[in-house]
Amino acid sequence: MVPRRRSLLAGQRRMAHTCTMRFENQVLFVTGGASGIGLATAQRVVAEGGRAAIVDLDLERAQAAAAELPGCIGLAANVADDAAVAAAVAATVEQLGGIDLVLAAAGHADFGPIAEWDSARFNRMLEVHVGGTFSVCRHTMAHLKASGRGSIVTIASTAAFTANGNNVPYGAAKAGITGLTRQISLEALPEVRVNCVAPGRTITGMTTPLMLHRGGDLEQGERIFGQKIPMQRMGTAAELAAAICFFLSDDSSFVTGQTLLVDGGETIT
C-alpha cells in the first residue's frame, strides 16, 4: 500500500502539472491591460499557454506590454466608447483568431465629497465602469457563444459592499458592476460563464497616487493602507490575477454569476 503522505504528494504533483497550462491555445481579451491587475492577469494567462489582446486607453503602453509577452497584441480603446470597444474586439478576432477569455478591468479612480460632483463627472464614472463593462461583455459575447464556451470576468471593488468617505460615485459604479454581472450571467448561459472579482486595497498604478498622498512615500502609504486590513497588508496584482484566473479557467466550470471578494478580510470586520 502506498503511504498516505506519498499518495497526497503525488496527487499534488499531478494537480500542479494539470494546472500549469490551463489556457493552452486560448485567447484573452483584457481591457485596462497595460498595467496593474489587467497586465498581471495577461502575464499569468500567457505563462499558462495562452495569448492576449492587451487593450488600453494608451496604445503605446498597450503595445509595449504586449511586446513583452509572446503571441500577444496591443490595442487602443476607450471603453466608454462603444464603437472603439467593438473595433478592438474585431481586431482581436482578426489577428488572434478568436476570443475565449475576457477580463473587463479598465477603470479610473476619482474621489471627493458628493457636493463637489456635478452630473457630467458622475456620468463619466458610470460610463467608464458600468458602461465600459457592458460594452466589453456585449461585443465579446457573440464570439464566446459561437465557440460554444468561454468565461468573462468583471472587476468591481470592496467599495460596492462597504461605505467609505468621499467615495459615493465610485462605490455606486462598482456596485453597478456586480448587478450587471449577475444579469449578464443568466443571458450568457449555457455556453458562457460570467463572474466578478471585487478587489480590496491592492498595490497598482491606480492606487499608487493615493498611497503617496496618504503617506508621503510609497512605503509609508502602503503601511497606512495595510493597517486597515485584517491581514495587515495590501494585496498585489498577482494575487488578484490568481483569483481572476480561477474564474477564467475550467477550475470554476460550475460557477457563474458570482462575486468573489479578494480583500485580505477587509469586509469581514
C-alpha positions as CSV (number, residue, x, y, z in Angstrom):
1,M,0.0,0.0,0.0
2,V,1.3,3.5,-0.9
3,P,1.9,5.5,2.3
4,R,-0.8,8.2,2.7
5,R,1.8,11.1,2.7
6,R,3.4,9.8,-0.6
7,S,-0.1,9.5,-2.1
8,L,-1.0,13.0,-1.2
9,L,2.2,14.4,-2.6
10,A,1.7,12.5,-5.8
11,G,-1.8,14.0,-6.1
12,Q,-0.5,17.5,-5.5
13,R,2.2,17.0,-8.2
14,R,-0.4,15.8,-10.7
15,M,-2.7,18.7,-9.9
16,A,0.2,21.2,-10.3
17,H,1.0,19.6,-13.7
18,T,-2.5,19.8,-15.0
19,C,-2.9,23.4,-13.8
20,T,0.2,24.7,-15.4
21,M,-1.3,25.0,-18.9
22,R,-4.9,25.8,-18.2
23,F,-5.1,28.3,-21.0
24,E,-3.3,26.5,-23.8
25,N,-4.4,27.8,-27.2
26,Q,-6.8,30.2,-25.7
27,V,-7.1,34.0,-26.3
28,L,-7.7,36.6,-23.6
29,F,-9.3,39.9,-24.3
30,V,-8.4,42.3,-21.5
31,T,-9.2,45.9,-21.1
32,G,-7.0,48.0,-18.8
33,G,-4.4,45.5,-19.8
34,A,-1.3,47.6,-19.9
35,S,-0.8,47.8,-16.1
36,G,-2.0,46.6,-12.7
37,I,-4.4,43.7,-12.4
38,G,-5.1,43.5,-16.1
39,L,-1.5,43.1,-17.0
40,A,-0.8,40.6,-14.2
41,T,-3.7,38.5,-15.5
42,A,-2.4,38.6,-19.1
43,Q,1.0,37.6,-17.8
44,R,-0.4,34.6,-16.0
45,V,-2.6,33.5,-18.9
46,V,0.4,33.6,-21.2
47,A,2.5,31.7,-18.7
48,E,-0.2,29.0,-18.8
49,G,-0.2,28.6,-22.5
50,G,-2.5,31.4,-23.8
51,R,-2.2,34.6,-25.7
52,A,-3.7,38.0,-25.0
53,A,-5.0,41.1,-26.7
54,I,-3.9,43.8,-24.3
55,V,-6.4,46.7,-24.7
56,D,-5.7,50.1,-23.0
57,L,-6.5,53.7,-23.4
58,D,-2.8,54.3,-24.1
59,L,-1.8,52.5,-27.3
60,E,1.9,52.9,-26.7
61,R,1.7,51.3,-23.3
62,A,-0.5,48.5,-24.6
63,Q,1.9,47.7,-27.4
64,A,4.9,47.9,-25.0
65,A,3.2,45.4,-22.6
66,A,2.3,43.1,-25.5
67,A,5.8,43.1,-26.8
68,E,7.0,41.5,-23.6
69,L,4.5,38.6,-23.9
70,P,4.9,36.1,-26.8
71,G,2.0,35.9,-29.2
72,C,0.2,39.0,-27.8
73,I,-1.0,42.2,-29.4
74,G,-1.6,45.7,-28.1
75,L,-4.7,47.7,-29.0
76,A,-6.1,51.1,-28.0
77,A,-9.7,51.6,-26.9
78,N,-11.6,53.9,-24.6
79,V,-14.1,51.5,-23.0
80,A,-16.6,54.4,-22.6
81,D,-16.7,54.5,-26.5
82,D,-18.8,51.6,-27.6
83,A,-17.6,51.8,-31.2
84,A,-14.0,51.7,-30.0
85,V,-14.6,48.5,-28.0
86,A,-16.3,46.9,-31.0
87,A,-13.3,47.7,-33.1
88,A,-10.8,46.3,-30.6
89,V,-12.9,43.0,-30.4
90,A,-12.9,42.8,-34.2
91,A,-9.2,43.4,-34.4
92,T,-8.5,40.7,-31.8
93,V,-10.6,38.1,-33.7
94,E,-8.8,39.0,-37.0
95,Q,-5.3,39.0,-35.6
96,L,-5.5,36.2,-33.0
97,G,-8.3,34.0,-34.5
98,G,-10.9,34.4,-31.8
99,I,-11.6,35.2,-28.2
100,D,-12.0,32.6,-25.4
101,L,-11.5,34.6,-22.2
102,V,-12.5,38.1,-21.3
103,L,-11.4,40.4,-18.4
104,A,-13.1,43.8,-18.2
105,A,-10.6,45.6,-15.9
106,A,-10.5,49.2,-17.3
107,G,-11.4,51.9,-14.8
108,H,-10.3,55.0,-13.1
109,A,-10.2,56.4,-9.6
110,D,-11.9,59.7,-8.8
111,F,-12.9,60.6,-5.3
112,G,-14.3,63.6,-3.3
113,P,-17.3,64.8,-1.4
114,I,-20.5,64.5,-3.3
115,A,-21.1,68.2,-3.1
116,E,-18.1,68.7,-5.4
117,W,-19.5,66.4,-8.1
118,D,-21.7,67.5,-11.0
119,S,-23.7,65.2,-13.2
120,A,-21.1,65.2,-16.0
121,R,-18.4,64.0,-13.7
122,F,-20.7,61.4,-12.1
123,N,-21.9,60.1,-15.5
124,R,-18.3,59.8,-16.6
125,M,-17.7,57.4,-13.7
126,L,-20.7,55.3,-14.7
127,E,-19.8,55.4,-18.4
128,V,-16.3,54.0,-17.8
129,H,-17.1,51.4,-15.2
130,V,-20.6,50.2,-15.8
131,G,-20.9,51.3,-19.4
132,G,-17.4,50.0,-20.3
133,T,-18.0,46.7,-18.7
134,F,-21.4,46.4,-20.5
135,S,-19.8,47.2,-23.9
136,V,-17.0,44.7,-23.4
137,C,-19.4,41.9,-22.4
138,R,-21.8,42.8,-25.3
139,H,-19.2,42.8,-28.0
140,T,-17.3,39.7,-26.9
141,M,-20.3,37.6,-26.0
142,A,-21.2,36.6,-29.6
143,H,-17.7,35.3,-30.2
144,L,-17.7,33.2,-27.0
145,K,-21.1,31.8,-27.6
146,A,-20.2,30.9,-31.2
147,S,-17.2,28.9,-29.9
148,G,-19.6,27.0,-27.5
149,R,-17.7,28.0,-24.4
150,G,-16.0,30.9,-22.7
151,S,-15.5,32.9,-19.5
152,I,-15.9,36.6,-18.7
153,V,-14.6,38.2,-15.5
154,T,-15.6,41.7,-14.5
155,I,-13.9,43.9,-11.8
156,A,-15.8,45.5,-9.0
157,S,-14.4,46.6,-5.6
158,T,-15.0,46.3,-1.9
159,A,-16.4,49.8,-2.3
160,A,-19.5,48.0,-3.8
161,F,-20.1,46.5,-0.3
162,T,-18.7,49.0,2.2
163,A,-19.2,52.7,2.5
164,N,-16.2,54.9,2.7
165,G,-15.7,58.7,2.9
166,N,-15.7,60.6,-0.4
167,N,-16.4,57.5,-2.4
168,V,-20.1,57.8,-3.4
169,P,-19.8,57.7,-7.3
170,Y,-17.0,55.1,-7.4
171,G,-18.9,52.8,-4.9
172,A,-22.1,53.2,-6.9
173,A,-20.4,52.4,-10.1
174,K,-18.7,49.3,-8.7
175,A,-22.0,48.1,-7.2
176,G,-23.5,48.5,-10.6
177,I,-20.9,46.1,-12.0
178,T,-21.9,43.4,-9.5
179,G,-25.5,43.7,-10.5
180,L,-24.6,43.8,-14.2
181,T,-22.6,40.6,-13.8
182,R,-25.5,38.7,-12.3
183,Q,-27.9,39.8,-15.0
184,I,-25.5,39.1,-17.9
185,S,-24.5,35.7,-16.5
186,L,-28.1,34.5,-16.9
187,E,-28.3,35.6,-20.5
188,A,-24.9,34.1,-21.3
189,L,-25.8,30.6,-20.3
190,P,-25.3,27.8,-21.1
191,E,-22.1,28.4,-23.2
192,V,-20.5,31.3,-21.3
193,R,-19.8,31.9,-17.6
194,V,-19.7,35.4,-16.2
195,N,-18.2,36.2,-12.8
196,C,-16.9,39.2,-10.9
197,V,-13.9,39.8,-8.7
198,A,-14.0,42.6,-6.1
199,P,-10.5,43.6,-5.1
200,G,-9.7,45.2,-1.8
201,R,-6.8,47.5,-1.2
202,T,-4.3,46.4,-3.9
203,I,-1.0,47.8,-5.0
204,T,-1.5,49.0,-8.6
205,G,-0.7,52.1,-10.6
206,M,-4.2,53.4,-9.8
207,T,-3.6,53.2,-6.0
208,T,0.0,54.5,-6.1
209,P,-1.0,58.2,-6.1
210,L,-3.4,57.5,-3.2
211,M,-0.6,55.9,-1.2
212,L,1.7,58.8,-1.9
213,H,-0.9,61.3,-0.9
214,R,-1.7,59.5,2.3
215,G,1.8,58.5,3.4
216,G,4.2,60.9,1.7
217,D,6.1,58.0,0.2
218,L,5.0,54.6,-1.1
219,E,6.4,52.5,1.8
220,Q,4.6,54.6,4.4
221,G,1.4,54.9,2.3
222,E,1.3,51.1,1.9
223,R,1.8,50.7,5.6
224,I,-1.1,53.1,6.4
225,F,-3.4,51.3,4.0
226,G,-2.4,47.9,5.2
227,Q,-3.3,48.8,8.8
228,K,-7.0,48.9,7.9
229,I,-6.9,45.3,6.6
230,P,-7.1,42.3,9.0
231,M,-4.2,40.6,7.1
232,Q,-2.2,43.8,7.9
233,R,-1.0,44.3,4.3
234,M,-2.3,45.3,0.9
235,G,-2.8,42.8,-1.9
236,T,-0.8,42.5,-5.0
237,A,-1.8,42.5,-8.7
238,A,-0.5,38.9,-8.9
239,E,-2.8,37.8,-6.1
240,L,-5.8,39.3,-7.8
241,A,-4.7,37.7,-11.1
242,A,-4.7,34.3,-9.4
243,A,-8.4,34.7,-8.3
244,I,-9.3,36.0,-11.8
245,C,-7.7,33.1,-13.5
246,F,-9.7,30.7,-11.3
247,F,-12.8,32.2,-12.8
248,L,-11.4,32.2,-16.3
249,S,-10.3,28.6,-16.1
250,D,-12.2,25.3,-16.1
251,D,-11.3,25.1,-12.4
252,S,-14.6,27.1,-11.9
253,S,-16.6,25.3,-14.5
254,F,-19.7,25.1,-12.4
255,V,-19.6,28.7,-11.1
256,T,-21.3,31.7,-12.7
257,G,-23.0,34.9,-11.7
258,Q,-20.9,35.2,-8.5
259,T,-18.7,37.9,-7.0
260,L,-15.6,36.9,-5.1
261,L,-14.1,39.5,-2.7
262,V,-10.3,39.3,-2.6
263,D,-9.6,41.8,0.2
264,G,-7.4,40.3,2.9
265,G,-10.5,40.1,5.2
266,E,-11.4,43.8,5.0
267,T,-15.1,43.2,4.5
268,I,-15.4,40.8,7.4
269,T,-14.9,43.4,10.1
